[in-house]
């Protein structure tokens, strides 16, 4: 009986450790995806940003209607890149993973330089991303919402 109890305890501990490892790996993957989205913003690559969204992903930017889907996300960002030179410093302050769902809460600092006038504007935002892990193991953004803090 002691042998069976010890074996079950070992199995339970191993399973818990595996979940922690997977969660840590998932958090790292999510943070890398977020960094790539920021790099794509800085490079003016709307398609690459949209590629990090689910097919039915929601973009809820301040002062706009909710945009649905990769094409809408790409169009939104392309309209910004057509008008401005962009710079983004963005990072998560918190990432939590639960199974195949996760959220990331962060801060974004944006600088926009108007292509025609050279006028520069700055904004600081707080944001929340909801993410889903696909069967492929890739994480995608299902909801992206932010508001300006300045």
C-alpha positions in Angstrom: 0.0 0.0 0.0 2.9 2.4 0.8 4.4 1.7 -2.5 1.2 2.5 -4.4 0.7 5.7 -2.3 4.3 6.8 -3.0 3.9 6.1 -6.7 0.7 8.1 -6.9 2.3 11.0 -5.0 5.3 10.9 -7.4 2.9 10.9 -10.4 1.0 13.8 -9.1 4.1 15.9 -8.4 5.4 15.1 -11.9 2.1 16.1 -13.5 2.1 19.4 -11.5 5.7 20.1 -12.5 4.9 19.5 -16.2 2.0 22.0 -16.0 4.3 24.6 -14.5 6.9 24.0 -17.3 4.2 24.2 -20.0 2.8 27.4 -18.5 6.3 28.9 -18.3 6.9 28.0 -21.9 3.5 29.3 -23.0 4.2 32.6 -21.2 7.5 32.9 -23.0 5.9 32.2 -26.3 3.2 34.8 -25.7 5.7 37.4 -24.7 7.7 36.6 -27.9 4.6 37.0 -30.0 3.9 40.4 -28.3 7.4 41.5 -29.0 7.0 40.5 -32.7 3.8 42.5 -32.9 5.6 45.5 -31.5 8.5 45.0 -34.0 6.0 44.7 -36.8 4.4 48.0 -35.7 7.8 49.7 -35.7 8.5 48.3 -39.2 5.1 49.3 -40.5 4.1 45.7 -41.3 0.3 45.5 -40.9 0.1 42.0 -42.4 2.5 40.7 -39.8 0.5 42.2 -37.0 -2.8 40.8 -38.3 -1.1 37.4 -38.6 -0.9 37.3 -34.8 -4.8 37.5 -34.5 -7.3 34.6 -34.8 -9.5 34.6 -37.9 -12.3 36.1 -35.9 -10.1 38.3 -33.6 -11.5 41.5 -32.2 -9.6 44.8 -32.2 -11.2 47.4 -29.9 -9.2 50.6 -30.3 -10.3 53.8 -28.6 -12.8 55.9 -30.5 -13.5 53.3 -33.2 -16.0 50.5 -33.7 -15.0 47.0 -32.9 -13.1 45.5 -35.8 -13.5 41.8 -36.5 -11.0 39.5 -38.4 -7.5 39.6 -39.7 -8.4 41.7 -42.8 -10.0 44.4 -40.6 -7.0 44.4 -38.3 -4.6 44.7 -41.2 -6.6 47.6 -42.7 -6.7 49.4 -39.4 -2.9 49.3 -39.0 -2.2 49.9 -42.7 -4.2 53.2 -42.5 -1.9 54.3 -39.6 1.3 53.3 -41.5 0.1 55.1 -44.6 -0.1 58.3 -42.7 2.6 58.1 -40.0 6.1 56.9 -39.2 5.5 54.9 -36.1 7.4 53.9 -33.0 6.1 51.7 -30.2 7.6 50.6 -26.9 5.2 47.9 -25.5 5.5 45.3 -22.8 3.4 43.0 -20.7 3.2 43.7 -16.9 1.3 40.4 -16.4 0.6 37.2 -18.3 -1.6 34.4 -17.0 -2.2 31.1 -18.8 -5.0 28.7 -18.0 -5.1 25.7 -20.4 -5.5 26.9 -23.9 -6.5 30.5 -22.9 -4.4 33.3 -21.6 -4.4 37.0 -21.1 -1.7 39.6 -21.2 -2.0 43.0 -19.5 0.5 45.7 -20.5 1.6 49.2 -21.3 2.3 50.8 -24.7 4.0 54.1 -25.5 3.4 55.3 -29.1 5.1 58.0 -31.1 3.5 59.0 -34.4 5.2 61.4 -36.9 2.9 62.6 -39.6 4.4 61.8 -43.0 3.2 65.1 -44.7 3.6 67.6 -41.9 6.2 66.1 -39.6 4.0 66.8 -36.6 4.6 64.4 -33.8 2.1 63.0 -31.3 2.7 60.8 -28.3 0.3 58.5 -26.4 0.5 56.1 -23.5 -2.0 53.3 -23.2 -2.8 50.4 -21.0 -4.0 47.3 -22.8 -5.4 43.8 -22.4 -5.0 40.9 -24.8 -6.9 37.7 -24.6 -5.2 34.8 -26.4 -6.0 31.3 -27.5 -3.7 28.4 -28.1 -4.4 26.7 -31.4 -4.1 23.0 -32.0 -0.8 23.7 -33.8 0.6 25.0 -30.5 0.7 28.6 -31.7 -0.9 31.4 -29.6 -3.1 34.0 -31.3 -4.8 37.1 -30.1 -8.6 36.8 -29.9 -9.3 40.2 -28.3 -7.1 43.3 -28.2 -8.4 46.3 -26.3 -6.7 49.4 -25.0 -7.3 52.9 -23.7 -5.2 56.0 -23.5 -3.8 57.0 -20.2 -2.7 60.6 -21.0 
